[in-house]
Amino acid sequence: MIALGCDHGGYELMQEVIAYLEKEGLEYKNFGTFSTDAVDYPDYGHAVAKAILSGECEKGILICGTGIGISISANRYKGIRAALCSDCFSAEATRLHNDANILAMGARVLGPGLAVKIVDTFLHTEFSNGERHIRRIEKIEEL
């Protein structure tokens, strides 16, 4: 299951992501927000991170205006590797090399077509399990 979270700035782009997930038959849990009314992005970054750490969800997608604040919020949790991506190459690389478990995007940075392609790339790229990548992730987790 995929955990979703966004603030008011990411609400409209999240609707595009939800349409994609539904079209693909992918299960998700939406932690909000559910409108364009102003909210605080850390609330949604925290909710998605907690859902992944608890095992309720396997991966997450977070969206705010730039993707920066909401990814910083999620990355406060040990075991969360939220990657801010604005292109498909980065989305693929972060799954292959970093085993990122949350994709963060900026609604004021990306158009819906590219955002959906980034989501597709992120969700369909498996971690490479390479020894050097595992070693590096372990070093991150030690901090």
N, C-alpha and C positions, 0 to 999 in steps of 0.2 A: 504494500500500500504506500502511496505517495502522500506526504504531508504538504499542505499548501498554506501559505501565509502571505499577506500583503497589507500594506497600509493604504490610505486613501489615494495616494499617488500611483499605486500599482493596481488598484482595483480593476480598471478597465482592461489592462493587459492580462490580468489574471483570468478574466472572463474568456479571453482568447485561448489561454492555456487550458482552462477547464473544457472548452469546446473540443480542443485537440484530444485531451485525455479521454473524454467520453466517446469520441469518434473511434479511438484506438481500443476502446474497451478496457482501459486501465483504471484500477480502483484508486480512489483518493479520499482523503479526509481534509476538509476545508476548515482551517482554524480562523478564517476571517482575514480581513474585515469584510463586511457584507454591503458596503455602500461607499460613496465618495465623501462621506462626512469625515472631518479631520479626526485622526487617531494618532497614537504614538507607535512608531514602527518597532521599538524593542519588544513590545508585548507579543507581537506575532513572530518575531525572530526567536524569542524564548519558547513560545508554544511549540513551534516546529522542531526546535532542537530537543526539547523534552520528549516529544513524541518519538523521535528517532532513538534517543538514548534509552527510553523505556522498552523499545522493541515493538511499539504499537505500529510504527511505520518504518519502512526500509530506507527511503530516500525522501528528500524534501525539495520544494521549490519556493523561493522567497522573492518577492518583488516590492520595491519601493521606488521612489522617484529616480534615484541613481543606482540603487542596489548596494550602495556602500554602507549606509547606516544599518540596514537590516542584516547584512552579512557580518558586520562587526558584532552585532548583538548575538547572533547564533554562534559565532566563533568563541564566545566567552566560555563555552562548555567544553570540558575535556572529552575528547572522542568525536567532536563535531569538526568536520572539515568542509566549511561552506566556501565555495568558490564563486567569485563574481566574474561572470563571463559575458562578453559582448560579441562573440564570434563562435562559430562551430569548431574551429581548431582548438581553441582554449577549452571548450566543453569536453571535447574528446580527450585532450591531453590531461585534464584534471581527473578524469575517470581512470584513464590508463595508468598514470603515474602517481596520483595522490589519493586514489580511492575516495574522492570527494563524495560526501553523502548528502550535500545540499547544493543546489544550483541557485545562485542569486542573480537577479537581472534588474536593470534600471528601465522603468517604463518611459522615462523622459529621454532615454538614450537609444532605445531600440524600437523599431516598428514591429507590428504583430507578426508579419511573415517571417522575419529573421528570428524573432523570439521563439516561435514555434519550432523552427528548424534547430535552434540551439537546444530546446527542451528535448526534441527527438534524439539528437545526438547524445546528450547527457544520459538519457534513460536507456539508450540501446548500446552504450559502450561499457564493456566489462573491464574491471581492474586487471591489469596485466600480470599481477602476482610476481613480478620480477624481484629477485633478491635485493637489488639496490633500492627499489622503490619501497619495499617492506622496511628495509633498514632506515630509510629516511623518514617514513611515517612513524616508526617507533621513536626516532629522535624527537620528532615534533611532540609526540604524546608524553615524553619524559619531562618536558618543560612545565 
